Amino acid sequence: MKRPIAKKTTKYRSWTKEDVQMLRAMAREETKTSVVARKLKRTPTATRQKAAALGVKLAGASQRKRRP
């Protein structure tokens, strides 16, 4: 008999005041999103979403250049 495959559960960490302060400080220094995420031990997507919710612009955001 085969064992059932265990589902992978995701445990969410809430953002602390220190996390938000660090995010804002690194955004002011124009640190890349990937670096900010690594230092905060979060995913780049979670970091971008929190920054957007706070109205903070992060450096290194992917912007497509249009060809003429």
NUDREN-690660 format. One record per residue (C-alpha): residue number from 0; residue in one letter; x, y, z; chain. Coordinates in steps of 0.2 Angstrom, whole numbers. Layout:
! residues N
<tortor><n>NUM</n><res>A</res><east>X</east><north>Y</north><up>Z</up><chain>A</chain></tortor>
...
//
This chain:
! residues 68
<tortor><n>0</n><res>M</res><east>0</east><north>0</north><up>0</up><chain>A</chain></tortor>
<tortor><n>1</n><res>K</res><east>7</east><north>17</north><up>-5</up><chain>A</chain></tortor>
<tortor><n>2</n><res>R</res><east>8</east><north>31</north><up>8</up><chain>A</chain></tortor>
<tortor><n>3</n><res>P</res><east>-2</east><north>47</north><up>4</up><chain>A</chain></tortor>
<tortor><n>4</n><res>I</res><east>9</east><north>62</north><up>-1</up><chain>A</chain></tortor>
<tortor><n>5</n><res>A</res><east>9</east><north>75</north><up>12</up><chain>A</chain></tortor>
<tortor><n>6</n><res>K</res><east>4</east><north>92</north><up>7</up><chain>A</chain></tortor>
<tortor><n>7</n><res>K</res><east>16</east><north>106</north><up>8</up><chain>A</chain></tortor>
<tortor><n>8</n><res>T</res><east>10</east><north>119</north><up>20</up><chain>A</chain></tortor>
<tortor><n>9</n><res>T</res><east>15</east><north>137</north><up>19</up><chain>A</chain></tortor>
<tortor><n>10</n><res>K</res><east>18</east><north>146</north><up>36</up><chain>A</chain></tortor>
<tortor><n>11</n><res>Y</res><east>16</east><north>165</north><up>33</up><chain>A</chain></tortor>
<tortor><n>12</n><res>R</res><east>26</east><north>177</north><up>44</up><chain>A</chain></tortor>
<tortor><n>13</n><res>S</res><east>18</east><north>194</north><up>47</up><chain>A</chain></tortor>
<tortor><n>14</n><res>W</res><east>28</east><north>210</north><up>44</up><chain>A</chain></tortor>
<tortor><n>15</n><res>T</res><east>35</east><north>217</north><up>60</up><chain>A</chain></tortor>
<tortor><n>16</n><res>K</res><east>38</east><north>236</north><up>62</up><chain>A</chain></tortor>
<tortor><n>17</n><res>E</res><east>57</east><north>232</north><up>60</up><chain>A</chain></tortor>
<tortor><n>18</n><res>D</res><east>54</east><north>223</north><up>44</up><chain>A</chain></tortor>
<tortor><n>19</n><res>V</res><east>44</east><north>238</north><up>37</up><chain>A</chain></tortor>
<tortor><n>20</n><res>Q</res><east>58</east><north>250</north><up>43</up><chain>A</chain></tortor>
<tortor><n>21</n><res>M</res><east>71</east><north>240</north><up>35</up><chain>A</chain></tortor>
<tortor><n>22</n><res>L</res><east>61</east><north>239</north><up>19</up><chain>A</chain></tortor>
<tortor><n>23</n><res>R</res><east>59</east><north>258</north><up>18</up><chain>A</chain></tortor>
<tortor><n>24</n><res>A</res><east>77</east><north>261</north><up>22</up><chain>A</chain></tortor>
<tortor><n>25</n><res>M</res><east>84</east><north>250</north><up>9</up><chain>A</chain></tortor>
<tortor><n>26</n><res>A</res><east>71</east><north>257</north><up>-4</up><chain>A</chain></tortor>
<tortor><n>27</n><res>R</res><east>78</east><north>274</north><up>0</up><chain>A</chain></tortor>
<tortor><n>28</n><res>E</res><east>96</east><north>268</north><up>-3</up><chain>A</chain></tortor>
<tortor><n>29</n><res>E</res><east>89</east><north>261</north><up>-20</up><chain>A</chain></tortor>
<tortor><n>30</n><res>T</res><east>94</east><north>243</north><up>-16</up><chain>A</chain></tortor>
<tortor><n>31</n><res>K</res><east>88</east><north>230</north><up>-28</up><chain>A</chain></tortor>
<tortor><n>32</n><res>T</res><east>72</east><north>220</north><up>-24</up><chain>A</chain></tortor>
<tortor><n>33</n><res>S</res><east>81</east><north>203</north><up>-24</up><chain>A</chain></tortor>
<tortor><n>34</n><res>V</res><east>94</east><north>210</north><up>-11</up><chain>A</chain></tortor>
<tortor><n>35</n><res>V</res><east>80</east><north>217</north><up>0</up><chain>A</chain></tortor>
<tortor><n>36</n><res>A</res><east>70</east><north>201</north><up>-1</up><chain>A</chain></tortor>
<tortor><n>37</n><res>R</res><east>86</east><north>191</north><up>4</up><chain>A</chain></tortor>
<tortor><n>38</n><res>K</res><east>90</east><north>202</north><up>19</up><chain>A</chain></tortor>
<tortor><n>39</n><res>L</res><east>72</east><north>201</north><up>25</up><chain>A</chain></tortor>
<tortor><n>40</n><res>K</res><east>71</east><north>182</north><up>22</up><chain>A</chain></tortor>
<tortor><n>41</n><res>R</res><east>56</east><north>184</north><up>11</up><chain>A</chain></tortor>
<tortor><n>42</n><res>T</res><east>52</east><north>181</north><up>-7</up><chain>A</chain></tortor>
<tortor><n>43</n><res>P</res><east>54</east><north>194</north><up>-20</up><chain>A</chain></tortor>
<tortor><n>44</n><res>T</res><east>36</east><north>194</north><up>-24</up><chain>A</chain></tortor>
<tortor><n>45</n><res>A</res><east>31</east><north>196</north><up>-6</up><chain>A</chain></tortor>
<tortor><n>46</n><res>T</res><east>43</east><north>211</north><up>-4</up><chain>A</chain></tortor>
<tortor><n>47</n><res>R</res><east>36</east><north>219</north><up>-20</up><chain>A</chain></tortor>
<tortor><n>48</n><res>Q</res><east>18</east><north>217</north><up>-14</up><chain>A</chain></tortor>
<tortor><n>49</n><res>K</res><east>22</east><north>224</north><up>3</up><chain>A</chain></tortor>
<tortor><n>50</n><res>A</res><east>32</east><north>239</north><up>-5</up><chain>A</chain></tortor>
<tortor><n>51</n><res>A</res><east>17</east><north>242</north><up>-16</up><chain>A</chain></tortor>
<tortor><n>52</n><res>A</res><east>5</east><north>242</north><up>-1</up><chain>A</chain></tortor>
<tortor><n>53</n><res>L</res><east>16</east><north>254</north><up>8</up><chain>A</chain></tortor>
<tortor><n>54</n><res>G</res><east>18</east><north>265</north><up>-8</up><chain>A</chain></tortor>
<tortor><n>55</n><res>V</res><east>37</east><north>262</north><up>-8</up><chain>A</chain></tortor>
<tortor><n>56</n><res>K</res><east>46</east><north>261</north><up>-25</up><chain>A</chain></tortor>
<tortor><n>57</n><res>L</res><east>59</east><north>248</north><up>-26</up><chain>A</chain></tortor>
<tortor><n>58</n><res>A</res><east>75</east><north>248</north><up>-37</up><chain>A</chain></tortor>
<tortor><n>59</n><res>G</res><east>78</east><north>235</north><up>-50</up><chain>A</chain></tortor>
<tortor><n>60</n><res>A</res><east>59</east><north>233</north><up>-54</up><chain>A</chain></tortor>
<tortor><n>61</n><res>S</res><east>58</east><north>225</north><up>-71</up><chain>A</chain></tortor>
<tortor><n>62</n><res>Q</res><east>52</east><north>237</north><up>-84</up><chain>A</chain></tortor>
<tortor><n>63</n><res>R</res><east>50</east><north>233</north><up>-102</up><chain>A</chain></tortor>
<tortor><n>64</n><res>K</res><east>58</east><north>244</north><up>-114</up><chain>A</chain></tortor>
<tortor><n>65</n><res>R</res><east>47</east><north>247</north><up>-129</up><chain>A</chain></tortor>
<tortor><n>66</n><res>R</res><east>55</east><north>245</north><up>-146</up><chain>A</chain></tortor>
<tortor><n>67</n><res>P</res><east>52</east><north>260</north><up>-158</up><chain>A</chain></tortor>
//
